[in-house]
């Protein structure tokens, strides 16, 4: 097991190794890409709820482990509205 996959559940470690082999990335880059994809997916899910008025910007930030200000800038960087009114 490589340093990157040490501590990961065996099935996740195998998935990372397979993705790395399939994409030609090293395991670290493959793991980073997976985390980034999941982050973007979670951000999209939370943003949808925010736009529908189901959650606040503060709750969105809390769920991502960020400050409101960081989330505000993150959304602006992506061209997304930061007011749900």
PyMOL Python script that loads the backbone (N, CA, C, O; Angstrom):
from pymol import cmd

cmd.read_pdbstr("""\
ATOM      1  N   UNK A   1       0.856  -1.175   0.000  1.00  0.00           N
ATOM      2  CA  UNK A   1       0.000   0.000   0.000  1.00  0.00           C
ATOM      3  C   UNK A   1       0.901   1.236   0.000  1.00  0.00           C
ATOM      4  O   UNK A   1       1.880   1.283   0.744  1.00  0.00           O
ATOM      5  N   UNK A   2       0.587   2.218  -0.811  1.00  0.00           N
ATOM      6  CA  UNK A   2       1.413   3.423  -0.893  1.00  0.00           C
ATOM      7  C   UNK A   2       1.122   4.361   0.272  1.00  0.00           C
ATOM      8  O   UNK A   2       0.152   4.181   1.008  1.00  0.00           O
ATOM      9  N   UNK A   3       1.963   5.344   0.421  1.00  0.00           N
ATOM     10  CA  UNK A   3       1.792   6.339   1.484  1.00  0.00           C
ATOM     11  C   UNK A   3       0.463   7.055   1.329  1.00  0.00           C
ATOM     12  O   UNK A   3      -0.183   7.369   2.329  1.00  0.00           O
ATOM     13  N   UNK A   4       0.041   7.317   0.114  1.00  0.00           N
ATOM     14  CA  UNK A   4      -1.204   8.041  -0.151  1.00  0.00           C
ATOM     15  C   UNK A   4      -2.409   7.245   0.333  1.00  0.00           C
ATOM     16  O   UNK A   4      -3.340   7.822   0.895  1.00  0.00           O
ATOM     17  N   UNK A   5      -2.409   5.950   0.130  1.00  0.00           N
ATOM     18  CA  UNK A   5      -3.585   5.152   0.453  1.00  0.00           C
ATOM     19  C   UNK A   5      -3.544   4.532   1.847  1.00  0.00           C
ATOM     20  O   UNK A   5      -4.498   3.866   2.249  1.00  0.00           O
ATOM     21  N   UNK A   6      -2.460   4.738   2.586  1.00  0.00           N
ATOM     22  CA  UNK A   6      -2.403   4.240   3.960  1.00  0.00           C
ATOM     23  C   UNK A   6      -3.469   4.954   4.777  1.00  0.00           C
ATOM     24  O   UNK A   6      -3.586   6.178   4.725  1.00  0.00           O
ATOM     25  N   UNK A   7      -4.230   4.199   5.517  1.00  0.00           N
ATOM     26  CA  UNK A   7      -5.275   4.777   6.349  1.00  0.00           C
ATOM     27  C   UNK A   7      -6.633   4.852   5.666  1.00  0.00           C
ATOM     28  O   UNK A   7      -7.643   5.085   6.330  1.00  0.00           O
ATOM     29  N   UNK A   8      -6.675   4.663   4.373  1.00  0.00           N
ATOM     30  CA  UNK A   8      -7.955   4.631   3.673  1.00  0.00           C
ATOM     31  C   UNK A   8      -8.551   3.237   3.791  1.00  0.00           C
ATOM     32  O   UNK A   8      -7.822   2.249   3.883  1.00  0.00           O
ATOM     33  N   UNK A   9      -9.863   3.159   3.787  1.00  0.00           N
ATOM     34  CA  UNK A   9     -10.502   1.849   3.757  1.00  0.00           C
ATOM     35  C   UNK A   9     -10.023   1.135   2.507  1.00  0.00           C
ATOM     36  O   UNK A   9      -9.756   1.765   1.484  1.00  0.00           O
ATOM     37  N   UNK A  10      -9.918  -0.168   2.594  1.00  0.00           N
ATOM     38  CA  UNK A  10      -9.354  -0.961   1.502  1.00  0.00           C
ATOM     39  C   UNK A  10     -10.072  -0.735   0.174  1.00  0.00           C
ATOM     40  O   UNK A  10      -9.423  -0.608  -0.863  1.00  0.00           O
ATOM     41  N   UNK A  11     -11.408  -0.684   0.194  1.00  0.00           N
ATOM     42  CA  UNK A  11     -12.139  -0.502  -1.067  1.00  0.00           C
ATOM     43  C   UNK A  11     -11.889   0.879  -1.660  1.00  0.00           C
ATOM     44  O   UNK A  11     -11.815   1.026  -2.880  1.00  0.00           O
ATOM     45  N   UNK A  12     -11.757   1.884  -0.812  1.00  0.00           N
ATOM     46  CA  UNK A  12     -11.465   3.235  -1.309  1.00  0.00           C
ATOM     47  C   UNK A  12     -10.042   3.293  -1.850  1.00  0.00           C
ATOM     48  O   UNK A  12      -9.794   3.905  -2.889  1.00  0.00           O
ATOM     49  N   UNK A  13      -9.112   2.657  -1.148  1.00  0.00           N
ATOM     50  CA  UNK A  13      -7.718   2.627  -1.606  1.00  0.00           C
ATOM     51  C   UNK A  13      -7.625   1.956  -2.971  1.00  0.00           C
ATOM     52  O   UNK A  13      -6.896   2.431  -3.843  1.00  0.00           O
ATOM     53  N   UNK A  14      -8.348   0.865  -3.166  1.00  0.00           N
ATOM     54  CA  UNK A  14      -8.343   0.176  -4.460  1.00  0.00           C
ATOM     55  C   UNK A  14      -8.940   1.058  -5.554  1.00  0.00           C
ATOM     56  O   UNK A  14      -8.450   1.077  -6.683  1.00  0.00           O
ATOM     57  N   UNK A  15     -10.001   1.786  -5.210  1.00  0.00           N
ATOM     58  CA  UNK A  15     -10.625   2.692  -6.170  1.00  0.00           C
ATOM     59  C   UNK A  15      -9.650   3.784  -6.599  1.00  0.00           C
ATOM     60  O   UNK A  15      -9.555   4.101  -7.784  1.00  0.00           O
ATOM     61  N   UNK A  16      -8.928   4.357  -5.643  1.00  0.00           N
ATOM     62  CA  UNK A  16      -7.943   5.401  -5.947  1.00  0.00           C
ATOM     63  C   UNK A  16      -6.841   4.837  -6.832  1.00  0.00           C
ATOM     64  O   UNK A  16      -6.441   5.477  -7.804  1.00  0.00           O
ATOM     65  N   UNK A  17      -6.352   3.657  -6.511  1.00  0.00           N
ATOM     66  CA  UNK A  17      -5.300   3.025  -7.323  1.00  0.00           C
ATOM     67  C   UNK A  17      -5.785   2.770  -8.748  1.00  0.00           C
ATOM     68  O   UNK A  17      -5.063   3.031  -9.710  1.00  0.00           O
ATOM     69  N   UNK A  18      -7.002   2.263  -8.879  1.00  0.00           N
ATOM     70  CA  UNK A  18      -7.556   1.983 -10.204  1.00  0.00           C
ATOM     71  C   UNK A  18      -7.743   3.271 -11.001  1.00  0.00           C
ATOM     72  O   UNK A  18      -7.446   3.320 -12.195  1.00  0.00           O
ATOM     73  N   UNK A  19      -8.233   4.308 -10.337  1.00  0.00           N
ATOM     74  CA  UNK A  19      -8.416   5.590 -11.027  1.00  0.00           C
ATOM     75  C   UNK A  19      -7.068   6.143 -11.476  1.00  0.00           C
ATOM     76  O   UNK A  19      -6.945   6.660 -12.587  1.00  0.00           O
ATOM     77  N   UNK A  20      -6.072   6.038 -10.628  1.00  0.00           N
ATOM     78  CA  UNK A  20      -4.736   6.523 -10.971  1.00  0.00           C
ATOM     79  C   UNK A  20      -4.203   5.781 -12.194  1.00  0.00           C
ATOM     80  O   UNK A  20      -3.648   6.392 -13.107  1.00  0.00           O
ATOM     81  N   UNK A  21      -4.372   4.482 -12.204  1.00  0.00           N
ATOM     82  CA  UNK A  21      -3.903   3.685 -13.341  1.00  0.00           C
ATOM     83  C   UNK A  21      -4.660   4.040 -14.618  1.00  0.00           C
ATOM     84  O   UNK A  21      -4.072   4.152 -15.693  1.00  0.00           O
ATOM     85  N   UNK A  22      -5.970   4.214 -14.480  1.00  0.00           N
ATOM     86  CA  UNK A  22      -6.820   4.506 -15.647  1.00  0.00           C
ATOM     87  C   UNK A  22      -6.523   5.884 -16.235  1.00  0.00           C
ATOM     88  O   UNK A  22      -6.546   6.063 -17.453  1.00  0.00           O
ATOM     89  N   UNK A  23      -6.244   6.853 -15.368  1.00  0.00           N
ATOM     90  CA  UNK A  23      -6.057   8.232 -15.830  1.00  0.00           C
ATOM     91  C   UNK A  23      -4.591   8.599 -16.061  1.00  0.00           C
ATOM     92  O   UNK A  23      -4.293   9.663 -16.605  1.00  0.00           O
ATOM     93  N   UNK A  24      -3.684   7.725 -15.651  1.00  0.00           N
ATOM     94  CA  UNK A  24      -2.268   8.017 -15.811  1.00  0.00           C
ATOM     95  C   UNK A  24      -1.737   8.988 -14.764  1.00  0.00           C
ATOM     96  O   UNK A  24      -0.640   9.528 -14.907  1.00  0.00           O
ATOM     97  N   UNK A  25      -2.519   9.206 -13.715  1.00  0.00           N
ATOM     98  CA  UNK A  25      -2.088  10.087 -12.635  1.00  0.00           C
ATOM     99  C   UNK A  25      -1.374   9.263 -11.570  1.00  0.00           C
ATOM    100  O   UNK A  25      -1.486   8.038 -11.528  1.00  0.00           O
ATOM    101  N   UNK A  26      -0.631   9.969 -10.705  1.00  0.00           N
ATOM    102  CA  UNK A  26      -0.142   9.255  -9.538  1.00  0.00           C
ATOM    103  C   UNK A  26      -1.286   9.178  -8.542  1.00  0.00           C
ATOM    104  O   UNK A  26      -2.301   9.852  -8.717  1.00  0.00           O
ATOM    105  N   UNK A  27      -1.142   8.376  -7.509  1.00  0.00           N
ATOM    106  CA  UNK A  27      -2.238   8.166  -6.566  1.00  0.00           C
ATOM    107  C   UNK A  27      -2.611   9.445  -5.826  1.00  0.00           C
ATOM    108  O   UNK A  27      -3.783   9.666  -5.520  1.00  0.00           O
ATOM    109  N   UNK A  28      -1.642  10.270  -5.542  1.00  0.00           N
ATOM    110  CA  UNK A  28      -1.918  11.526  -4.853  1.00  0.00           C
ATOM    111  C   UNK A  28      -2.797  12.436  -5.708  1.00  0.00           C
ATOM    112  O   UNK A  28      -3.757  13.021  -5.207  1.00  0.00           O
ATOM    113  N   UNK A  29      -2.475  12.556  -6.983  1.00  0.00           N
ATOM    114  CA  UNK A  29      -3.259  13.390  -7.888  1.00  0.00           C
ATOM    115  C   UNK A  29      -4.658  12.810  -8.085  1.00  0.00           C
ATOM    116  O   UNK A  29      -5.631  13.559  -8.172  1.00  0.00           O
ATOM    117  N   UNK A  30      -4.766  11.485  -8.157  1.00  0.00           N
ATOM    118  CA  UNK A  30      -6.062  10.839  -8.317  1.00  0.00           C
ATOM    119  C   UNK A  30      -6.940  11.087  -7.092  1.00  0.00           C
ATOM    120  O   UNK A  30      -8.132  11.363  -7.222  1.00  0.00           O
ATOM    121  N   UNK A  31      -6.350  10.988  -5.908  1.00  0.00           N
ATOM    122  CA  UNK A  31      -7.093  11.242  -4.680  1.00  0.00           C
ATOM    123  C   UNK A  31      -7.518  12.704  -4.597  1.00  0.00           C
ATOM    124  O   UNK A  31      -8.643  13.008  -4.201  1.00  0.00           O
ATOM    125  N   UNK A  32      -6.624  13.595  -4.966  1.00  0.00           N
ATOM    126  CA  UNK A  32      -6.946  15.027  -4.963  1.00  0.00           C
ATOM    127  C   UNK A  32      -8.102  15.321  -5.915  1.00  0.00           C
ATOM    128  O   UNK A  32      -8.995  16.099  -5.578  1.00  0.00           O
ATOM    129  N   UNK A  33      -8.097  14.716  -7.085  1.00  0.00           N
ATOM    130  CA  UNK A  33      -9.171  14.922  -8.059  1.00  0.00           C
ATOM    131  C   UNK A  33     -10.509  14.411  -7.521  1.00  0.00           C
ATOM    132  O   UNK A  33     -11.545  15.042  -7.730  1.00  0.00           O
ATOM    133  N   UNK A  34     -10.485  13.279  -6.834  1.00  0.00           N
ATOM    134  CA  UNK A  34     -11.716  12.748  -6.247  1.00  0.00           C
ATOM    135  C   UNK A  34     -12.266  13.672  -5.173  1.00  0.00           C
ATOM    136  O   UNK A  34     -13.472  13.914  -5.114  1.00  0.00           O
ATOM    137  N   UNK A  35     -11.392  14.185  -4.332  1.00  0.00           N
ATOM    138  CA  UNK A  35     -11.826  15.100  -3.281  1.00  0.00           C
ATOM    139  C   UNK A  35     -12.392  16.369  -3.899  1.00  0.00           C
ATOM    140  O   UNK A  35     -13.420  16.874  -3.448  1.00  0.00           O
ATOM    141  N   UNK A  36     -11.734  16.886  -4.921  1.00  0.00           N
ATOM    142  CA  UNK A  36     -12.210  18.097  -5.592  1.00  0.00           C
ATOM    143  C   UNK A  36     -13.582  17.868  -6.232  1.00  0.00           C
ATOM    144  O   UNK A  36     -14.466  18.718  -6.133  1.00  0.00           O
ATOM    145  N   UNK A  37     -13.753  16.728  -6.882  1.00  0.00           N
ATOM    146  CA  UNK A  37     -15.049  16.410  -7.498  1.00  0.00           C
ATOM    147  C   UNK A  37     -16.151  16.350  -6.451  1.00  0.00           C
ATOM    148  O   UNK A  37     -17.243  16.879  -6.663  1.00  0.00           O
ATOM    149  N   UNK A  38     -15.869  15.708  -5.325  1.00  0.00           N
ATOM    150  CA  UNK A  38     -16.876  15.590  -4.268  1.00  0.00           C
ATOM    151  C   UNK A  38     -17.179  16.949  -3.650  1.00  0.00           C
ATOM    152  O   UNK A  38     -18.329  17.246  -3.326  1.00  0.00           O
ATOM    153  N   UNK A  39     -16.144  17.775  -3.487  1.00  0.00           N
ATOM    154  CA  UNK A  39     -16.357  19.113  -2.952  1.00  0.00           C
ATOM    155  C   UNK A  39     -17.270  19.903  -3.882  1.00  0.00           C
ATOM    156  O   UNK A  39     -18.226  20.529  -3.426  1.00  0.00           O
ATOM    157  N   UNK A  40     -16.986  19.879  -5.176  1.00  0.00           N
ATOM    158  CA  UNK A  40     -17.801  20.610  -6.139  1.00  0.00           C
ATOM    159  C   UNK A  40     -19.235  20.089  -6.151  1.00  0.00           C
ATOM    160  O   UNK A  40     -20.178  20.872  -6.263  1.00  0.00           O
ATOM    161  N   UNK A  41     -19.402  18.785  -6.038  1.00  0.00           N
ATOM    162  CA  UNK A  41     -20.737  18.194  -6.000  1.00  0.00           C
ATOM    163  C   UNK A  41     -21.487  18.656  -4.751  1.00  0.00           C
ATOM    164  O   UNK A  41     -22.657  19.030  -4.831  1.00  0.00           O
ATOM    165  N   UNK A  42     -20.815  18.631  -3.602  1.00  0.00           N
ATOM    166  CA  UNK A  42     -21.450  19.057  -2.355  1.00  0.00           C
ATOM    167  C   UNK A  42     -21.785  20.537  -2.393  1.00  0.00           C
ATOM    168  O   UNK A  42     -22.852  20.944  -1.935  1.00  0.00           O
ATOM    169  N   UNK A  43     -20.880  21.349  -2.939  1.00  0.00           N
ATOM    170  CA  UNK A  43     -21.132  22.779  -3.077  1.00  0.00           C
ATOM    171  C   UNK A  43     -22.372  23.013  -3.939  1.00  0.00           C
ATOM    172  O   UNK A  43     -23.213  23.844  -3.599  1.00  0.00           O
ATOM    173  N   UNK A  44     -22.488  22.291  -5.042  1.00  0.00           N
ATOM    174  CA  UNK A  44     -23.648  22.436  -5.933  1.00  0.00           C
ATOM    175  C   UNK A  44     -24.938  22.040  -5.217  1.00  0.00           C
ATOM    176  O   UNK A  44     -25.958  22.716  -5.357  1.00  0.00           O
ATOM    177  N   UNK A  45     -24.898  20.950  -4.453  1.00  0.00           N
ATOM    178  CA  UNK A  45     -26.085  20.506  -3.713  1.00  0.00           C
ATOM    179  C   UNK A  45     -26.519  21.568  -2.704  1.00  0.00           C
ATOM    180  O   UNK A  45     -27.695  21.923  -2.626  1.00  0.00           O
ATOM    181  N   UNK A  46     -25.556  22.066  -1.938  1.00  0.00           N
ATOM    182  CA  UNK A  46     -25.867  23.072  -0.926  1.00  0.00           C
ATOM    183  C   UNK A  46     -26.299  24.384  -1.560  1.00  0.00           C
ATOM    184  O   UNK A  46     -27.208  25.042  -1.054  1.00  0.00           O
ATOM    185  N   UNK A  47     -25.665  24.777  -2.658  1.00  0.00           N
ATOM    186  CA  UNK A  47     -26.014  26.028  -3.326  1.00  0.00           C
ATOM    187  C   UNK A  47     -27.447  25.977  -3.843  1.00  0.00           C
ATOM    188  O   UNK A  47     -28.178  26.964  -3.767  1.00  0.00           O
ATOM    189  N   UNK A  48     -27.840  24.832  -4.365  1.00  0.00           N
ATOM    190  CA  UNK A  48     -29.217  24.653  -4.840  1.00  0.00           C
ATOM    191  C   UNK A  48     -30.206  24.907  -3.692  1.00  0.00           C
ATOM    192  O   UNK A  48     -31.197  25.617  -3.862  1.00  0.00           O
ATOM    193  N   UNK A  49     -29.928  24.331  -2.549  1.00  0.00           N
ATOM    194  CA  UNK A  49     -30.799  24.526  -1.381  1.00  0.00           C
ATOM    195  C   UNK A  49     -30.779  25.982  -0.923  1.00  0.00           C
ATOM    196  O   UNK A  49     -31.805  26.521  -0.506  1.00  0.00           O
ATOM    197  N   UNK A  50     -29.628  26.604  -1.002  1.00  0.00           N
ATOM    198  CA  UNK A  50     -29.505  28.016  -0.630  1.00  0.00           C
ATOM    199  C   UNK A  50     -30.354  28.882  -1.557  1.00  0.00           C
ATOM    200  O   UNK A  50     -31.085  29.758  -1.094  1.00  0.00           O
ATOM    201  N   UNK A  51     -30.261  28.643  -2.845  1.00  0.00           N
ATOM    202  CA  UNK A  51     -31.023  29.424  -3.819  1.00  0.00           C
ATOM    203  C   UNK A  51     -32.530  29.221  -3.656  1.00  0.00           C
ATOM    204  O   UNK A  51     -33.315  30.122  -3.950  1.00  0.00           O
ATOM    205  N   UNK A  52     -32.925  28.052  -3.193  1.00  0.00           N
ATOM    206  CA  UNK A  52     -34.349  27.773  -2.973  1.00  0.00           C
ATOM    207  C   UNK A  52     -34.827  28.300  -1.627  1.00  0.00           C
ATOM    208  O   UNK A  52     -36.008  28.186  -1.298  1.00  0.00           O
ATOM    209  N   UNK A  53     -33.918  28.874  -0.849  1.00  0.00           N
ATOM    210  CA  UNK A  53     -34.283  29.434   0.441  1.00  0.00           C
ATOM    211  C   UNK A  53     -34.424  28.403   1.549  1.00  0.00           C
ATOM    212  O   UNK A  53     -34.957  28.704   2.617  1.00  0.00           O
ATOM    213  N   UNK A  54     -33.949  27.193   1.298  1.00  0.00           N
ATOM    214  CA  UNK A  54     -34.054  26.120   2.289  1.00  0.00           C
ATOM    215  C   UNK A  54     -32.980  26.224   3.371  1.00  0.00           C
ATOM    216  O   UNK A  54     -33.194  25.790   4.503  1.00  0.00           O
ATOM    217  N   UNK A  55     -31.828  26.796   3.026  1.00  0.00           N
ATOM    218  CA  UNK A  55     -30.739  26.943   3.986  1.00  0.00           C
ATOM    219  C   UNK A  55     -30.141  28.339   3.858  1.00  0.00           C
ATOM    220  O   UNK A  55     -30.317  29.011   2.842  1.00  0.00           O
ATOM    221  N   UNK A  56     -29.448  28.757   4.879  1.00  0.00           N
ATOM    222  CA  UNK A  56     -28.794  30.067   4.872  1.00  0.00           C
ATOM    223  C   UNK A  56     -27.366  29.937   4.352  1.00  0.00           C
ATOM    224  O   UNK A  56     -26.820  28.839   4.243  1.00  0.00           O
ATOM    225  N   UNK A  57     -26.784  31.083   4.037  1.00  0.00           N
ATOM    226  CA  UNK A  57     -25.385  31.100   3.621  1.00  0.00           C
ATOM    227  C   UNK A  57     -24.501  30.616   4.768  1.00  0.00           C
ATOM    228  O   UNK A  57     -23.489  29.952   4.543  1.00  0.00           O
ATOM    229  N   UNK A  58     -24.886  30.950   5.989  1.00  0.00           N
ATOM    230  CA  UNK A  58     -24.135  30.493   7.160  1.00  0.00           C
ATOM    231  C   UNK A  58     -24.138  28.981   7.292  1.00  0.00           C
ATOM    232  O   UNK A  58     -23.113  28.376   7.607  1.00  0.00           O
ATOM    233  N   UNK A  59     -25.294  28.370   7.052  1.00  0.00           N
ATOM    234  CA  UNK A  59     -25.385  26.914   7.118  1.00  0.00           C
ATOM    235  C   UNK A  59     -24.568  26.284   5.994  1.00  0.00           C
ATOM    236  O   UNK A  59     -23.879  25.288   6.212  1.00  0.00           O
ATOM    237  N   UNK A  60     -24.638  26.850   4.807  1.00  0.00           N
ATOM    238  CA  UNK A  60     -23.854  26.365   3.678  1.00  0.00           C
ATOM    239  C   UNK A  60     -22.371  26.380   4.044  1.00  0.00           C
ATOM    240  O   UNK A  60     -21.656  25.402   3.825  1.00  0.00           O
ATOM    241  N   UNK A  61     -21.921  27.497   4.602  1.00  0.00           N
ATOM    242  CA  UNK A  61     -20.516  27.628   5.011  1.00  0.00           C
ATOM    243  C   UNK A  61     -20.154  26.590   6.072  1.00  0.00           C
ATOM    244  O   UNK A  61     -19.101  25.957   6.002  1.00  0.00           O
ATOM    245  N   UNK A  62     -21.033  26.425   7.046  1.00  0.00           N
ATOM    246  CA  UNK A  62     -20.787  25.463   8.127  1.00  0.00           C
ATOM    247  C   UNK A  62     -20.624  24.049   7.583  1.00  0.00           C
ATOM    248  O   UNK A  62     -19.738  23.311   8.014  1.00  0.00           O
ATOM    249  N   UNK A  63     -21.468  23.680   6.648  1.00  0.00           N
ATOM    250  CA  UNK A  63     -21.422  22.339   6.069  1.00  0.00           C
ATOM    251  C   UNK A  63     -20.130  22.091   5.287  1.00  0.00           C
ATOM    252  O   UNK A  63     -19.671  20.953   5.182  1.00  0.00           O
ATOM    253  N   UNK A  64     -19.552  23.154   4.742  1.00  0.00           N
ATOM    254  CA  UNK A  64     -18.299  23.033   3.999  1.00  0.00           C
ATOM    255  C   UNK A  64     -17.075  23.249   4.891  1.00  0.00           C
ATOM    256  O   UNK A  64     -15.938  23.096   4.446  1.00  0.00           O
ATOM    257  N   UNK A  65     -17.321  23.604   6.149  1.00  0.00           N
ATOM    258  CA  UNK A  65     -16.210  23.840   7.063  1.00  0.00           C
ATOM    259  C   UNK A  65     -15.464  25.122   6.763  1.00  0.00           C
ATOM    260  O   UNK A  65     -14.254  25.209   6.972  1.00  0.00           O
ATOM    261  N   UNK A  66     -16.187  26.118   6.272  1.00  0.00           N
ATOM    262  CA  UNK A  66     -15.590  27.386   5.877  1.00  0.00           C
ATOM    263  C   UNK A  66     -16.283  28.535   6.590  1.00  0.00           C
ATOM    264  O   UNK A  66     -17.341  28.365   7.195  1.00  0.00           O
ATOM    265  N   UNK A  67     -15.670  29.700   6.507  1.00  0.00           N
ATOM    266  CA  UNK A  67     -16.314  30.904   7.008  1.00  0.00           C
ATOM    267  C   UNK A  67     -17.314  31.400   5.963  1.00  0.00           C
ATOM    268  O   UNK A  67     -17.232  31.049   4.786  1.00  0.00           O
ATOM    269  N   UNK A  68     -18.240  32.207   6.412  1.00  0.00           N
ATOM    270  CA  UNK A  68     -19.209  32.794   5.478  1.00  0.00           C
ATOM    271  C   UNK A  68     -18.473  33.619   4.430  1.00  0.00           C
ATOM    272  O   UNK A  68     -18.807  33.574   3.246  1.00  0.00           O
ATOM    273  N   UNK A  69     -17.467  34.375   4.875  1.00  0.00           N
ATOM    274  CA  UNK A  69     -16.727  35.224   3.927  1.00  0.00           C
ATOM    275  C   UNK A  69     -16.027  34.406   2.863  1.00  0.00           C
ATOM    276  O   UNK A  69     -16.000  34.801   1.698  1.00  0.00           O
ATOM    277  N   UNK A  70     -15.450  33.255   3.249  1.00  0.00           N
ATOM    278  CA  UNK A  70     -14.768  32.405   2.266  1.00  0.00           C
ATOM    279  C   UNK A  70     -15.772  31.847   1.264  1.00  0.00           C
ATOM    280  O   UNK A  70     -15.499  31.804   0.065  1.00  0.00           O
ATOM    281  N   UNK A  71     -16.931  31.421   1.754  1.00  0.00           N
ATOM    282  CA  UNK A  71     -17.967  30.897   0.859  1.00  0.00           C
ATOM    283  C   UNK A  71     -18.480  31.989  -0.065  1.00  0.00           C
ATOM    284  O   UNK A  71     -18.700  31.754  -1.253  1.00  0.00           O
ATOM    285  N   UNK A  72     -18.670  33.180   0.481  1.00  0.00           N
ATOM    286  CA  UNK A  72     -19.116  34.319  -0.321  1.00  0.00           C
ATOM    287  C   UNK A  72     -18.158  34.527  -1.504  1.00  0.00           C
ATOM    288  O   UNK A  72     -18.596  34.675  -2.645  1.00  0.00           O
ATOM    289  N   UNK A  73     -16.862  34.536  -1.223  1.00  0.00           N
ATOM    290  CA  UNK A  73     -15.866  34.723  -2.288  1.00  0.00           C
ATOM    291  C   UNK A  73     -15.822  33.515  -3.228  1.00  0.00           C
ATOM    292  O   UNK A  73     -15.652  33.674  -4.436  1.00  0.00           O
ATOM    293  N   UNK A  74     -15.974  32.333  -2.684  1.00  0.00           N
ATOM    294  CA  UNK A  74     -15.984  31.115  -3.492  1.00  0.00           C
ATOM    295  C   UNK A  74     -17.122  31.157  -4.517  1.00  0.00           C
ATOM    296  O   UNK A  74     -16.934  30.819  -5.686  1.00  0.00           O
ATOM    297  N   UNK A  75     -18.293  31.576  -4.062  1.00  0.00           N
ATOM    298  CA  UNK A  75     -19.441  31.671  -4.968  1.00  0.00           C
ATOM    299  C   UNK A  75     -19.233  32.767  -6.006  1.00  0.00           C
ATOM    300  O   UNK A  75     -19.529  32.577  -7.186  1.00  0.00           O
ATOM    301  N   UNK A  76     -18.727  33.907  -5.564  1.00  0.00           N
ATOM    302  CA  UNK A  76     -18.472  35.003  -6.509  1.00  0.00           C
ATOM    303  C   UNK A  76     -17.441  34.606  -7.566  1.00  0.00           C
ATOM    304  O   UNK A  76     -17.581  34.966  -8.735  1.00  0.00           O
ATOM    305  N   UNK A  77     -16.412  33.868  -7.161  1.00  0.00           N
ATOM    306  CA  UNK A  77     -15.401  33.392  -8.123  1.00  0.00           C
ATOM    307  C   UNK A  77     -16.019  32.536  -9.213  1.00  0.00           C
ATOM    308  O   UNK A  77     -15.531  32.507 -10.343  1.00  0.00           O
ATOM    309  N   UNK A  78     -17.096  31.840  -8.871  1.00  0.00           N
ATOM    310  CA  UNK A  78     -17.766  30.961  -9.820  1.00  0.00           C
ATOM    311  C   UNK A  78     -18.903  31.669 -10.555  1.00  0.00           C
ATOM    312  O   UNK A  78     -19.593  31.065 -11.376  1.00  0.00           O
ATOM    313  N   UNK A  79     -19.091  32.957 -10.252  1.00  0.00           N
ATOM    314  CA  UNK A  79     -20.150  33.713 -10.912  1.00  0.00           C
ATOM    315  C   UNK A  79     -21.542  33.379 -10.397  1.00  0.00           C
ATOM    316  O   UNK A  79     -22.536  33.609 -11.086  1.00  0.00           O
ATOM    317  N   UNK A  80     -21.613  32.838  -9.189  1.00  0.00           N
ATOM    318  CA  UNK A  80     -22.903  32.449  -8.605  1.00  0.00           C
ATOM    319  C   UNK A  80     -23.417  33.562  -7.713  1.00  0.00           C
ATOM    320  O   UNK A  80     -22.639  34.264  -7.068  1.00  0.00           O
ATOM    321  N   UNK A  81     -24.730  33.719  -7.681  1.00  0.00           N
ATOM    322  CA  UNK A  81     -25.351  34.757  -6.861  1.00  0.00           C
ATOM    323  C   UNK A  81     -25.145  34.454  -5.387  1.00  0.00           C
ATOM    324  O   UNK A  81     -25.166  33.299  -4.961  1.00  0.00           O
ATOM    325  N   UNK A  82     -24.947  35.503  -4.628  1.00  0.00           N
ATOM    326  CA  UNK A  82     -24.749  35.329  -3.186  1.00  0.00           C
ATOM    327  C   UNK A  82     -25.938  35.828  -2.380  1.00  0.00           C
ATOM    328  O   UNK A  82     -25.896  35.843  -1.150  1.00  0.00           O
ATOM    329  N   UNK A  83     -26.989  36.233  -3.066  1.00  0.00           N
ATOM    330  CA  UNK A  83     -28.232  36.631  -2.392  1.00  0.00           C
ATOM    331  C   UNK A  83     -29.351  35.764  -2.961  1.00  0.00           C
ATOM    332  O   UNK A  83     -29.472  35.611  -4.177  1.00  0.00           O
ATOM    333  N   UNK A  84     -30.164  35.200  -2.076  1.00  0.00           N
ATOM    334  CA  UNK A  84     -31.220  34.307  -2.558  1.00  0.00           C
ATOM    335  C   UNK A  84     -32.583  34.982  -2.542  1.00  0.00           C
ATOM    336  O   UNK A  84     -33.614  34.313  -2.483  1.00  0.00           O
ATOM    337  N   UNK A  85     -32.582  36.308  -2.594  1.00  0.00           N
ATOM    338  CA  UNK A  85     -33.861  37.033  -2.616  1.00  0.00           C
ATOM    339  C   UNK A  85     -34.209  37.463  -4.016  1.00  0.00           C
ATOM    340  O   UNK A  85     -35.249  38.086  -4.230  1.00  0.00           O
TER     341      UNK A  85
END
""", "prot")
cmd.dss("prot")
cmd.show_as("cartoon", "prot")
cmd.util.cbc("prot")
cmd.orient("prot")
